Amino acid sequence: MAWRQRRDSTQGSGVTQRIGITGANGFVGGWVTRRLAQDPSCDIVTIDRTAWNDPDRLCRLAGECDTIIHLAGVNRGDAADVESQNLALAAQLTAACRRAGVTPHLIYSSTTKRDEDSPYGRGKLRAEQTFAAWAEETGASVTTLVIPNVYGAGCRPFYNSVVSTFCHQLTHGERPTIVEDRVVEFVWVGDLAERIAQIAAAPQPGSAVTLPVHGSAELRITELLELLEGFRSDYFDRDVVPDLTTQLRSTLYTTFLSYVALADHVHRPPLHSDSRGDLCEVIKTVAGGQVFFSTTQPGVTRGNHYHTRKAEWFCVVRGEATIRLRKIGGAEVTEFTVAGNQPQFVSIPVLHTHSIENTGDAELLTLFWCNELFDPSDADTFYEDVLPPVATRHAA
């Protein structure tokens, strides 16, 4: 039989590749489908569960594809079924391609557990071998991805991801338990979907190749739980955004948030009010300080203090004001005239006493950023009037 790659029906449509996806409704499949849907050159063919029970339909779908991303698999259930069904899916898919007389580029999601003597590992490895034999027989391109533990939003808890299980438990008042404390390599599902999309778009290898998918990091299960417990405390107890300075922390945190019930996504920071107006700490971050705002009544001045280590930025978003700075020990006062209709940030240097005065006729609304969270026991705030009895004013 002359094997062929199907390229004709996409010509003139702007579509350069028709990609079939098995397991498209699953966790990884959903991410891959959404990623490829952003590419106008891709036409997605969903090979759903019903196709596996209909050889004619599976053959027709396989015949429509330039590339098939095989994500469907079985990893839970009776041990014998787990092993045999993963192999059976590979056999069905290659049989459908043979019957259709096509050799699409086949991208297969295998696992780092392929080297383990377990039903799942054996089944995945035997599926790899089936695809490799088909590639050798037909000259097809097969790319096998050896994938570590995948985490991300949308993963089912208590199924195949310790991250999703811990996140669900910590956001629903349950106490996680560790069955086996071992080192696990983790990969974020968004990175995996991007890697698969890149491979689908790349020139085909023309043979069977195996590629490792490197994870974001390796963690002990105890380390993972400690990190996620910190997220829980910061979110529910402190209303603080944790340190997100690494990709692992950032993607784990967005994953954690995806398991929080929608009703718990509302935060109500306290509003501090006095005769001058209101002040509210809006966003507090462990690594990036905090954002807060204040309202100030006409004619009222706030501040008249300096800091030794804090960095601050002021931005008037409504109203009119004068921001004043004076270096400690000096007499010269620098003034900035600011207004909400022309927003600008004024950064406050350390060892400069500073103030902001509402010079307009309406309430002043000011947004502030500070590089550290406010701690009343260590406020780094020292009061000294900006305008001493004798001062030289200078407009910036």
C-alpha positions in Angstrom: 0.0 0.0 0.0 1.2 3.5 -0.7 1.0 5.5 2.5 0.0 9.1 2.2 -0.1 12.3 4.2 -3.4 14.1 4.0 -2.8 17.7 2.8 -5.2 18.5 0.1 -8.5 19.6 1.7 -7.0 22.4 3.7 -5.6 24.3 0.7 -7.0 27.7 0.1 -8.7 27.9 3.5 -5.9 29.5 5.5 -5.6 26.3 7.4 -2.3 24.6 6.9 -2.7 21.6 9.3 -5.6 19.5 10.5 -4.9 18.1 13.9 -6.8 15.3 15.6 -6.8 15.1 19.3 -7.8 12.0 21.3 -8.7 12.7 24.9 -9.6 16.3 24.0 -12.2 16.5 26.9 -9.6 15.5 29.5 -7.4 17.7 31.6 -4.4 17.9 29.3 -6.5 17.6 26.2 -8.6 20.6 27.1 -5.4 22.7 27.5 -4.0 21.5 24.3 -7.2 22.1 22.4 -7.5 25.6 23.7 -3.9 26.4 22.8 -4.3 25.1 19.2 -7.6 26.9 18.8 -5.7 30.1 19.1 -3.8 29.3 15.9 -5.8 30.1 12.8 -3.6 27.7 10.7 -4.9 24.7 12.7 -8.1 22.9 12.2 -9.0 20.7 15.2 -10.6 17.3 14.8 -11.8 15.9 18.0 -11.5 12.1 18.3 -13.9 11.5 21.2 -14.8 8.4 23.2 -17.5 7.2 20.8 -14.9 6.8 17.9 -13.1 4.0 19.7 -16.3 1.9 19.6 -16.8 2.7 15.9 -13.9 1.4 13.7 -15.4 3.1 10.6 -15.7 6.5 12.3 -12.2 6.2 13.8 -10.8 5.3 10.3 -12.6 8.3 8.7 -11.3 10.7 11.4 -7.7 9.4 11.2 -7.9 9.9 7.4 -8.7 13.6 7.9 -5.7 14.4 10.0 -2.2 15.6 9.2 -1.2 15.2 12.9 -2.8 13.2 15.7 -2.1 14.1 19.3 -2.9 10.9 21.3 -3.7 12.0 24.8 -6.5 9.4 25.6 -5.5 6.8 28.1 -6.4 4.8 31.2 -4.6 5.3 34.5 -7.1 4.1 37.0 -9.2 1.0 37.6 -8.6 -2.7 37.4 -4.8 -3.4 37.0 -5.3 -5.7 34.0 -7.6 -3.2 32.3 -5.2 -0.3 32.8 -2.4 -2.2 31.1 -4.4 -3.7 28.3 -6.6 -0.7 27.4 -3.6 1.6 26.9 -2.1 -0.9 24.5 -5.5 -1.5 22.9 -6.0 2.3 22.1 -2.6 2.3 20.4 -3.5 -0.8 18.4 -6.9 0.7 17.4 -5.3 4.0 16.3 -2.6 2.5 14.2 -5.1 0.0 12.6 -7.3 3.0 11.7 -4.4 4.7 10.0 -3.5 1.6 8.1 -7.0 1.1 6.9 -7.2 4.8 5.8 -3.8 4.5 4.1 -2.4 7.6 5.9 0.6 8.3 8.0 -0.2 11.4 10.1 2.5 12.7 12.5 1.5 11.0 15.7 2.4 12.7 19.0 2.0 10.4 21.9 1.8 11.4 25.6 3.7 8.8 27.5 4.9 9.1 31.1 7.9 8.9 33.3 6.2 5.9 34.9 6.9 3.9 31.7 10.1 2.5 33.4 8.1 1.3 36.4 7.0 -2.3 36.6 3.4 -1.4 37.1 0.2 -2.0 35.0 0.1 1.6 34.0 3.9 1.8 33.2 3.8 -1.4 31.2 0.7 -0.4 29.3 2.2 3.0 28.3 5.5 1.4 27.3 3.8 -1.3 25.2 1.8 1.5 23.5 5.0 3.3 22.7 6.4 0.1 21.1 3.2 -0.3 19.0 3.6 3.2 17.6 7.3 2.7 17.0 6.6 -0.5 15.0 4.0 1.3 13.0 6.5 4.1 12.2 9.1 1.6 11.1 6.5 -0.2 8.9 5.1 2.8 7.2 7.7 5.5 7.4 5.4 7.6 9.6 6.6 10.2 12.1 6.0 9.4 15.8 7.0 11.7 18.6 6.7 10.1 22.1 6.7 12.6 24.9 7.9 11.3 28.3 5.9 13.5 30.7 6.3 13.9 34.5 3.5 14.7 37.0 1.3 17.4 35.4 -0.5 20.0 37.4 -2.8 23.0 36.6 -6.3 24.3 36.7 -9.0 21.8 35.7 -7.2 18.7 37.0 -9.5 16.3 38.9 -8.6 15.9 42.6 -8.2 12.4 44.1 -7.4 11.0 40.7 -3.9 11.4 39.3 -2.3 14.6 40.6 -1.2 15.2 44.2 -1.2 18.9 43.5 -4.9 18.9 42.6 -5.8 16.7 45.6 -3.9 19.0 48.0 -5.4 22.1 46.5 -8.9 20.8 46.8 -8.4 19.7 50.4 -6.8 22.9 51.5 -9.5 25.1 49.9 -12.3 23.0 51.3 -11.4 22.7 55.0 -9.9 19.3 54.7 -6.5 18.0 56.0 -4.2 16.6 53.5 -2.2 13.4 54.3 1.0 12.2 52.8 1.1 8.5 51.8 4.7 8.5 50.6 7.1 11.3 50.9 9.2 11.2 47.7 10.7 13.5 45.2 8.4 14.2 42.2 9.1 16.2 39.0 6.3 18.5 38.2 5.4 20.2 34.9 2.7 22.9 34.5 0.0 21.9 32.0 0.3 25.3 30.2 4.0 24.6 29.5 3.1 21.1 28.3 0.4 22.3 26.0 2.8 24.8 24.5 5.5 22.2 24.0 3.0 19.9 22.2 1.8 22.8 20.0 5.4 23.6 19.0 6.1 19.9 18.1 2.9 19.8 16.1 4.1 22.8 14.1 7.7 21.7 13.6 9.0 19.6 10.7 8.2 15.9 11.2 11.1 13.7 12.2 10.3 11.0 9.7 10.8 8.2 12.2 10.0 7.4 15.9 11.7 9.7 18.4 11.3 9.9 22.1 11.6 13.3 23.9 11.6 14.0 27.6 9.4 16.8 28.9 11.4 18.6 31.6 9.3 19.8 34.5 9.3 23.2 36.3 11.0 21.7 39.3 11.5 18.7 41.5 9.9 18.8 45.0 9.4 16.4 47.9 5.8 15.9 48.7 6.4 17.5 52.1 7.8 20.6 50.4 4.9 20.8 48.1 2.4 20.5 50.9 4.3 23.2 52.9 4.2 25.5 50.0 0.5 25.0 49.4 -0.3 25.3 53.1 1.4 28.7 53.0 -0.8 29.7 50.1 -3.9 28.7 52.1 -2.8 30.8 55.1 -1.9 33.8 53.0 -5.2 33.6 51.1 -7.7 32.8 53.8 -6.1 34.1 57.0 -3.9 37.1 55.9 -5.4 38.3 52.6 -1.8 38.5 51.3 -0.5 37.5 47.8 2.5 35.2 48.5 5.9 35.3 47.0 5.4 34.5 43.3 8.9 35.3 42.0 9.5 31.9 40.4 7.4 30.3 37.7 6.8 27.3 39.9 5.3 29.4 42.7 3.3 31.5 40.2 1.7 28.5 38.4 1.1 26.6 41.6 -0.6 29.6 43.1 -2.9 30.1 40.1 -3.6 26.4 40.3 -4.4 26.7 44.0 -6.8 29.7 43.3 -8.7 27.6 40.7 -9.8 25.3 43.5 -11.1 28.1 45.7 -14.9 28.2 45.7 -16.2 31.3 43.8 -18.0 32.5 46.9 -14.6 32.7 48.6 -13.0 34.9 45.9 -14.3 38.1 47.6 -12.0 39.9 50.0 -13.1 42.7 52.2 -10.1 44.7 53.6 -10.9 47.0 56.5 -11.6 50.6 55.9 -9.8 53.0 58.3 -11.6 56.3 58.6 -11.0 59.5 60.5 -11.6 63.3 60.0 -9.1 63.4 57.2 -10.9 60.7 55.1 -10.5 57.0 54.5 -7.5 54.6 54.0 -7.7 51.1 52.7 -5.0 48.5 52.1 -6.2 46.9 48.9 -3.5 44.5 47.8 -0.7 43.1 50.0 2.0 40.9 48.6 4.8 39.1 50.4 7.4 39.8 47.7 6.1 43.0 46.2 4.8 45.1 49.1 1.3 46.5 49.1 -1.1 48.7 47.3 -3.5 50.9 49.2 -5.6 54.0 48.6 -6.8 57.0 50.7 -9.4 59.6 50.4 -8.6 63.1 51.7 -11.0 65.9 52.4 -10.4 69.4 50.9 -7.7 71.4 52.7 -6.4 68.4 54.6 -2.8 67.3 54.6 -1.6 63.7 55.1 1.9 62.5 56.0 4.6 64.7 57.5 6.8 61.8 58.1 9.8 60.0 56.6 11.1 56.4 56.2 14.5 54.9 56.5 13.9 51.8 54.4 10.5 52.0 52.8 10.0 52.8 49.1 6.7 54.5 48.2 5.0 55.7 45.1 2.1 58.1 45.1 -0.5 58.5 42.3 -3.5 60.9 42.5 -6.3 59.3 40.5 -9.0 61.9 41.4 -8.8 65.4 42.6 -6.0 67.9 42.9 -3.1 67.9 45.3 0.4 69.1 46.2 3.0 66.6 47.2 5.9 68.0 49.2 9.3 66.5 50.0 12.1 67.8 52.2 15.4 66.1 52.9 16.0 65.5 56.6 18.4 68.1 57.9 17.7 70.4 54.9 15.5 73.4 54.4 14.6 73.2 50.7 11.1 71.9 50.0 10.3 70.4 46.6 6.6 70.6 45.5 4.8 68.5 42.9 1.4 69.7 41.7 -0.6 66.7 40.7 -4.1 66.0 39.5 -6.2 63.0 38.6 -6.9 64.2 35.1 -3.2 63.9 34.4 -2.1 60.9 36.4 1.6 60.7 37.4 3.5 58.8 39.9 5.8 60.5 42.5 8.3 58.2 44.1 9.3 59.0 47.7 13.0 58.7 48.6 14.1 57.6 52.1 15.2 60.2 54.6 12.8 62.7 53.0 9.9 63.8 55.0 6.8 64.1 52.8 3.2 65.1 52.7 0.2 65.3 50.4 -2.3 68.2 50.6 -5.7 68.2 49.0 -5.6 71.6 47.2 -8.9 71.1 45.3 -12.5 71.6 46.2 -13.5 67.9 46.1 -12.4 64.7 47.8 -8.9 63.5 46.8 -8.4 59.9 45.9 -4.7 58.7 46.0 -3.2 55.3 45.2 -0.1 54.2 47.0 2.4 51.5 46.6 4.9 50.5 49.3 7.6 47.9 49.0 6.8 46.2 52.3 3.7 45.3 54.3 2.6 47.6 57.1 3.7 46.3 60.5 2.5 48.6 63.3 5.2 47.2 65.6 7.9 48.2 63.1 6.4 50.9 60.9 9.6 52.6 59.9 7.6 55.9 60.1 9.1 59.0 61.8 7.1 62.2 62.1 8.6 65.5 61.1 6.8 68.4 59.4 7.7 69.0 55.8 7.3 72.7 56.2 9.5 73.9 59.1 9.2 77.4 60.4 11.8 78.6 57.8 11.8 76.7 54.5 12.7 77.3 50.9 10.1 76.1 48.5 11.0 74.8 45.1 8.4 73.6 42.5 9.5 70.5 40.6 
